[in-house]
């Protein structure tokens, strides 16, 4: 891939990179810095890019490392996180007695759906609709690959709170994907 192609690719990816960084870092300036550092590292390391993974995957892995570096820096210089609530998802999904308000429908063929680009667009939209704190915990766990202990230290939450937030995020994603994809939303 020549320098012009890489610059064009990076320019097109920038909004997605920035959205991902903002979700994790919660501060626009820090997210912008992480994205800029990742883009610069990609441009500087273009000659070493072997193509073993897609360029998109390569750039996102650079960004993930920049985000983790920033999180570690913040841990050394702690900030007080804002408290957010994810109660709305549970209120929509469950009745007062704890049973499903509307039982989830069976998914037609999830493996085939995962291979479709449209699915990922719907998945990204569903991620954006999650409450901020459950969405952030989910992204830290599933996209950044952080362990529960690291997430808890970063956010100043207990292990049980972390699992509750992950549960809420997964329920929210399931509901959104059921409505927006698997039940004919395609």
RODO-2510 file (C-alpha; in nm, 4 decimals, decimal comma):
residues 186
     n   res          X          Y          Z
     1     x     0,0000     0,0000     0,0000
     2     x     0,1529     0,3317    -0,1015
     3     x     0,1566     0,6450     0,1152
     4     x    -0,1337     0,8075    -0,0732
     5     x    -0,3578     0,5030    -0,0303
     6     x    -0,2704     0,4828     0,3379
     7     x    -0,3442     0,8519     0,3954
     8     x    -0,6792     0,8150     0,2202
     9     x    -0,7645     0,5062     0,4255
    10     x    -0,6666     0,6784     0,7511
    11     x    -0,8703     0,9884     0,6667
    12     x    -1,1755     0,7687     0,6063
    13     x    -1,1235     0,5775     0,9306
    14     x    -1,0675     0,8843     1,1479
    15     x    -1,4343     0,9324     1,2529
    16     x    -1,4602     0,5679     1,3640
    17     x    -1,1287     0,5860     1,5458
    18     x    -1,2347     0,9042     1,7214
    19     x    -1,5734     0,7621     1,8243
    20     x    -1,4015     0,4523     1,9657
    21     x    -1,1427     0,6619     2,1539
    22     x    -1,4079     0,8987     2,2931
    23     x    -1,6117     0,6078     2,4247
    24     x    -1,3105     0,4745     2,6102
    25     x    -1,1358     0,7898     2,7251
    26     x    -1,4452     1,0075     2,7872
    27     x    -1,2480     1,3282     2,7286
    28     x    -1,2523     1,4746     2,3782
    29     x    -0,9008     1,6147     2,3994
    30     x    -0,7540     1,2841     2,5221
    31     x    -0,9425     1,0932     2,2515
    32     x    -0,8179     1,3322     1,9848
    33     x    -0,4617     1,2958     2,1124
    34     x    -0,4836     0,9160     2,1093
    35     x    -0,6236     0,9127     1,7548
    36     x    -0,3586     1,1549     1,6323
    37     x    -0,0852     0,9452     1,7939
    38     x    -0,2272     0,6287     1,6345
    39     x    -0,2519     0,7902     1,2898
    40     x     0,1030     0,9211     1,3163
    41     x     0,2305     0,5805     1,4272
    42     x     0,0501     0,4182     1,1319
    43     x     0,2030     0,6632     0,8872
    44     x     0,5491     0,6215     1,0375
    45     x     0,5196     0,2429     1,0500
    46     x     0,3639     0,1962     0,7061
    47     x     0,6811     0,0447     0,5656
    48     x     0,6731    -0,2231     0,8347
    49     x     0,3081    -0,3143     0,7717
    50     x     0,3284    -0,6692     0,6369
    51     x    -0,0398    -0,7040     0,5500
    52     x    -0,0943    -1,0060     0,7778
    53     x    -0,4129    -0,8352     0,8970
    54     x    -0,6307    -0,5774     0,7275
    55     x    -0,5060    -0,2205     0,7442
    56     x    -0,8172    -0,1317     0,9467
    57     x    -0,7390    -0,3993     1,2062
    58     x    -0,3767    -0,2847     1,2180
    59     x    -0,4688     0,0812     1,2775
    60     x    -0,7306    -0,0083     1,5410
    61     x    -0,4742    -0,2212     1,7253
    62     x    -0,2382     0,0775     1,7285
    63     x    -0,5196     0,2928     1,8672
    64     x    -0,6081     0,0304     2,1295
    65     x    -0,2493     0,0417     2,2536
    66     x    -0,2551     0,4230     2,2653
    67     x    -0,5818     0,4125     2,4627
    68     x    -0,4411     0,1590     2,7083
    69     x    -0,1314     0,3773     2,7513
    70     x    -0,3545     0,6763     2,8258
    71     x    -0,5612     0,4740     3,0743
    72     x    -0,2449     0,3670     3,2542
    73     x    -0,1240     0,7269     3,2590
    74     x    -0,4569     0,8319     3,4107
    75     x    -0,4272     0,5610     3,6729
    76     x    -0,1012     0,7189     3,7834
    77     x    -0,2732     1,0610     3,7809
    78     x    -0,6304     0,9727     3,8896
    79     x    -0,9419     1,1642     3,7925
    80     x    -1,2856     1,1323     3,9505
    81     x    -1,5176     0,9489     3,7045
    82     x    -1,8732     1,0741     3,6560
    83     x    -2,1436     0,8286     3,7612
    84     x    -2,3866     0,7226     3,4910
    85     x    -2,6935     0,5024     3,5006
    86     x    -2,7977     0,2162     3,2763
    87     x    -3,1316     0,1448     3,4435
    88     x    -3,3315     0,2417     3,1321
    89     x    -3,2326    -0,0766     2,9451
    90     x    -3,3528    -0,3054     3,2223
    91     x    -3,6788    -0,1142     3,2560
    92     x    -3,7465    -0,1638     2,8851
    93     x    -3,6548    -0,5327     2,8799
    94     x    -3,8087    -0,6649     3,2004
    95     x    -4,1408    -0,6422     3,3816
    96     x    -4,1575    -0,5552     3,7521
    97     x    -4,1624    -0,9280     3,8393
    98     x    -3,8258    -0,9770     3,6618
    99     x    -3,9580    -1,1667     3,3601
   100     x    -3,8926    -1,0578     3,0019
   101     x    -4,1341    -0,7875     2,8831
   102     x    -4,1100    -0,9412     2,5352
   103     x    -3,9218    -1,2711     2,5184
   104     x    -3,6236    -1,2576     2,2841
   105     x    -3,6855    -1,4123     1,9462
   106     x    -3,4713    -1,6911     1,8095
   107     x    -3,1877    -1,5717     1,5898
   108     x    -3,1986    -1,7099     1,2389
   109     x    -2,8292    -1,7729     1,1663
   110     x    -2,5933    -1,5558     1,3717
   111     x    -2,2758    -1,6982     1,2197
   112     x    -2,3807    -1,6002     0,8685
   113     x    -2,4871    -1,2569     0,9912
   114     x    -2,1498    -1,1893     1,1484
   115     x    -1,9898    -1,2136     0,8071
   116     x    -2,1997    -0,9352     0,6624
   117     x    -2,0770    -0,5772     0,6690
   118     x    -2,4294    -0,4520     0,7274
   119     x    -2,4397    -0,6415     1,0536
   120     x    -2,1380    -0,4512     1,1812
   121     x    -2,3013    -0,1199     1,0910
   122     x    -2,6069    -0,2190     1,2967
   123     x    -2,3825    -0,3484     1,5757
   124     x    -2,1946    -0,0163     1,5850
   125     x    -2,5243     0,1745     1,5990
   126     x    -2,6354    -0,0500     1,8861
   127     x    -2,3102     0,0177     2,0708
   128     x    -2,3697     0,3903     2,0291
   129     x    -2,7182     0,3519     2,1836
   130     x    -2,5926     0,1849     2,5021
   131     x    -2,5785     0,3908     2,8167
   132     x    -2,2269     0,5374     2,8401
   133     x    -2,0940     0,3404     3,1366
   134     x    -2,2107    -0,0095     3,0293
   135     x    -2,0955     0,0688     2,6742
   136     x    -1,7551     0,1738     2,7966
   137     x    -1,7131    -0,1344     3,0174
   138     x    -1,8193    -0,3598     2,7281
   139     x    -1,5708    -0,1962     2,4899
   140     x    -1,2920    -0,2172     2,7481
   141     x    -1,3588    -0,5864     2,7962
   142     x    -1,4374    -0,7009     2,4429
   143     x    -1,2467    -0,4571     2,2201
   144     x    -0,9497    -0,3594     2,4331
   145     x    -0,9245    -0,7035     2,5909
   146     x    -0,8793    -0,5698     2,9431
   147     x    -0,9323    -0,8048     3,2348
   148     x    -1,2050    -0,7350     3,4897
   149     x    -0,9487    -0,6272     3,7494
   150     x    -0,8006    -0,3660     3,5138
   151     x    -1,1455    -0,2327     3,4222
   152     x    -1,2386    -0,2032     3,7897
   153     x    -0,9174    -0,0148     3,8708
   154     x    -0,9597     0,2186     3,5729
   155     x    -1,3212     0,3048     3,6516
   156     x    -1,3059     0,2767     4,0296
   157     x    -1,5853     0,0193     4,0452
   158     x    -1,6281    -0,3127     4,2226
   159     x    -1,6052    -0,6461     4,0453
   160     x    -1,9766    -0,7078     4,0951
   161     x    -2,0606    -0,3647     3,9509
   162     x    -1,8395    -0,4452     3,6507
   163     x    -2,0262    -0,7700     3,5883
   164     x    -2,3613    -0,5920     3,6227
   165     x    -2,2519    -0,3298     3,3691
   166     x    -2,1315    -0,6016     3,1290
   167     x    -2,4623    -0,7824     3,1743
   168     x    -2,6581    -0,4647     3,1001
   169     x    -2,4466    -0,3936     2,7934
   170     x    -2,4968    -0,7438     2,6588
   171     x    -2,8713    -0,7274     2,7232
   172     x    -2,8891    -0,3895     2,5506
   173     x    -2,6924    -0,5179     2,2526
   174     x    -2,9067    -0,8289     2,2336
   175     x    -3,2279    -0,6266     2,2388
   176     x    -3,1023    -0,3765     1,9839
   177     x    -2,9681    -0,6481     1,7523
   178     x    -3,2888    -0,8492     1,7867
   179     x    -3,4954    -0,5499     1,6799
   180     x    -3,2537    -0,3944     1,4333
   181     x    -3,1119    -0,7023     1,2655
   182     x    -3,2377    -1,0491     1,3486
   183     x    -3,6110    -0,9745     1,3344
   184     x    -3,6024    -0,8461     0,9792
   185     x    -3,4559    -0,5015     1,0420
   186     x    -3,2062    -0,5676     0,7616
***
